[in-house]
Amino acid sequence: MDEQLARRAPLLVVLDAPEATVPVLSEELARAPRRVYAALTREEPMTASASASTGPAPLCATSPRGEEVTDLRVPLLDWLPGPLRRRGLDFLAESEEALARTPRALLPALLTEEDPAPSTSVRFARRLLPGALSEACLAAAVRHLFPAVRNEPGQPAGPARLNCA
């Protein structure tokens, strides 16, 4: 991903919901590699992706839900560099406001951030329909959001040139 960002290759980040919580069996958590287990149970950062301004961000935090299952809270977009992560989180907050004031029947399948800088290679979108978006739907979104991708000679258009996260 760092290589993709460094090359300024187009990247569409499709978000779902503000929080991600994953139930994990306690025995699975206990079998995690030592470094991962320490990051999960002590809330120590596992990666250096957190910036000094936001402080260390743990990969996820645990909260017991009985003896057999543990809920892991996974921070959003912690894999992105600080400025992109902030932009993505801002977009998520703005989308929450749009969802609160717009009737569901009037919402699109994919809500996208409005007017990012023209030179940006990263775009954020939020999936609003239940279920997965089809490859054709995402390819159409990519062609619309990154028109320069289809115009580059000798380069395939659509998902072959773009990572969808």
C-alpha positions as CSV (number, residue, x, y, z in Angstrom):
1,M,0.0,0.0,0.0
2,D,2.9,2.4,0.8
3,E,4.2,1.8,-2.7
4,Q,0.8,2.6,-4.2
5,L,0.6,5.8,-2.2
6,A,4.2,6.8,-3.1
7,R,3.5,6.4,-6.8
8,R,0.3,8.4,-6.4
9,A,-1.6,5.6,-8.1
10,P,-5.4,5.9,-7.9
11,L,-6.9,4.4,-4.8
12,L,-10.6,4.1,-3.9
13,V,-11.2,3.5,-0.2
14,V,-14.8,2.3,0.3
15,L,-16.0,2.6,3.9
16,D,-18.9,0.9,5.4
17,A,-19.6,2.0,9.0
18,P,-18.0,4.3,11.5
19,E,-16.8,1.4,13.8
20,A,-15.6,-2.1,13.1
21,T,-15.9,-4.7,15.8
22,V,-14.9,-8.3,15.1
23,P,-15.8,-11.2,17.5
24,V,-12.9,-13.5,18.0
25,L,-12.7,-16.7,20.0
26,S,-10.5,-16.3,23.0
27,E,-8.4,-19.3,21.9
28,E,-7.8,-17.7,18.6
29,L,-6.6,-14.5,20.3
30,A,-4.3,-16.6,22.5
31,R,-2.7,-18.2,19.4
32,A,-1.9,-14.9,17.8
33,P,1.7,-14.0,17.3
34,R,3.3,-12.5,20.4
35,R,3.6,-9.0,18.9
36,V,0.0,-9.0,17.8
37,Y,-1.3,-10.4,21.1
38,A,0.6,-7.7,23.0
39,A,-0.8,-5.0,20.7
40,L,-4.3,-6.3,21.2
41,T,-4.4,-7.0,24.9
42,R,-2.2,-4.0,26.1
43,E,-3.4,-1.5,23.5
44,E,0.1,-1.0,22.3
45,P,0.6,0.2,18.7
46,M,1.4,-2.5,16.3
47,T,2.4,-0.2,13.4
48,A,4.2,3.1,13.1
49,S,1.3,4.5,11.0
50,A,0.1,6.7,13.9
51,S,1.5,10.2,13.7
52,A,2.8,12.2,16.7
53,S,-0.1,14.6,16.5
54,T,-2.7,11.9,16.9
55,G,-0.7,9.8,19.4
56,P,-0.2,6.1,19.2
57,A,-3.2,4.2,17.9
58,P,-3.5,0.5,18.9
59,L,-4.4,-1.9,16.1
60,C,-7.5,-2.7,18.1
61,A,-8.7,-2.8,21.7
62,T,-10.4,-5.7,23.4
63,S,-13.4,-5.9,25.5
64,P,-14.4,-9.3,27.0
65,R,-17.8,-10.7,26.0
66,G,-17.8,-13.8,28.1
67,E,-15.1,-16.4,28.5
68,E,-15.3,-17.8,25.0
69,V,-15.5,-14.6,22.8
70,T,-13.7,-11.3,22.7
71,D,-14.7,-8.3,20.8
72,L,-11.9,-6.6,18.9
73,R,-12.5,-2.9,18.0
74,V,-10.4,-2.0,14.9
75,P,-9.6,1.7,14.4
76,L,-10.6,3.0,11.1
77,L,-8.1,3.8,8.4
78,D,-5.1,3.4,10.8
79,W,-3.2,2.0,7.8
80,L,-3.2,5.4,6.0
81,P,-0.7,8.2,6.6
82,G,-2.0,10.9,9.1
83,P,-3.3,13.5,6.6
84,L,-5.1,10.9,4.5
85,R,-6.5,9.2,7.6
86,R,-7.9,12.6,8.9
87,R,-9.4,13.3,5.5
88,G,-11.1,9.8,5.5
89,L,-12.4,10.3,9.0
90,D,-13.7,13.8,8.1
91,F,-15.5,12.3,5.1
92,L,-17.0,9.6,7.4
93,A,-18.3,12.3,9.8
94,E,-19.7,14.3,6.9
95,S,-21.4,11.2,5.5
96,E,-23.0,10.5,8.9
97,E,-24.5,14.1,8.8
98,A,-25.8,13.5,5.2
99,L,-27.3,10.2,6.2
100,A,-29.1,11.9,9.2
101,R,-30.7,14.5,7.1
102,T,-31.6,12.6,3.9
103,P,-34.3,10.0,3.6
104,R,-32.9,6.5,2.8
105,A,-34.9,6.2,-0.4
106,L,-33.1,9.3,-1.8
107,L,-29.6,8.1,-1.1
108,P,-27.2,6.7,-3.8
109,A,-25.6,3.3,-3.6
110,L,-22.2,4.9,-3.0
111,L,-21.7,8.3,-1.4
112,T,-18.4,10.0,-2.4
113,E,-16.5,12.9,-0.9
114,E,-17.2,16.1,-2.7
115,D,-14.6,18.1,-4.6
116,P,-11.3,16.7,-3.3
117,A,-8.2,18.4,-4.8
118,P,-8.0,17.7,-8.5
119,S,-4.6,16.1,-8.2
120,T,-5.6,13.7,-5.4
121,S,-4.9,10.0,-6.1
122,V,-7.0,8.8,-3.1
123,R,-10.8,9.1,-3.0
124,F,-13.1,8.1,-0.2
125,A,-16.6,6.6,-0.7
126,R,-19.2,5.1,1.6
127,R,-21.2,2.1,0.7
128,L,-24.9,2.7,1.6
129,L,-26.7,-0.4,0.2
130,P,-26.6,-3.6,2.1
131,G,-24.5,-6.3,0.6
132,A,-21.4,-6.1,-1.5
133,L,-21.1,-3.7,-4.5
134,S,-20.6,-5.6,-7.8
135,E,-17.4,-5.4,-9.7
136,A,-19.2,-3.6,-12.5
137,C,-20.6,-1.0,-10.1
138,L,-17.2,-0.4,-8.6
139,A,-15.5,-0.2,-12.0
140,A,-18.1,2.4,-13.1
141,A,-17.4,4.4,-10.0
142,V,-13.6,4.2,-10.6
143,R,-14.0,5.4,-14.2
144,H,-16.1,8.3,-13.0
145,L,-13.9,9.3,-10.0
146,F,-10.6,8.8,-11.8
147,P,-11.2,9.8,-15.4
148,A,-7.4,10.1,-16.1
149,V,-7.0,6.4,-15.5
150,R,-8.9,5.4,-18.7
151,N,-7.1,8.1,-20.7
152,E,-3.5,6.9,-20.1
153,P,-2.3,5.1,-23.2
154,G,-1.3,1.5,-22.8
155,Q,-2.8,1.2,-19.4
156,P,-5.9,-0.9,-18.7
157,A,-8.9,1.0,-17.3
158,G,-10.9,0.2,-14.3
159,P,-10.1,-2.1,-11.4
160,A,-7.0,-3.6,-13.0
161,R,-5.3,-0.2,-12.4
162,L,-6.9,0.6,-9.0
163,N,-6.9,-1.0,-5.6
164,C,-10.3,-0.9,-3.9
165,A,-10.0,-1.1,-0.1
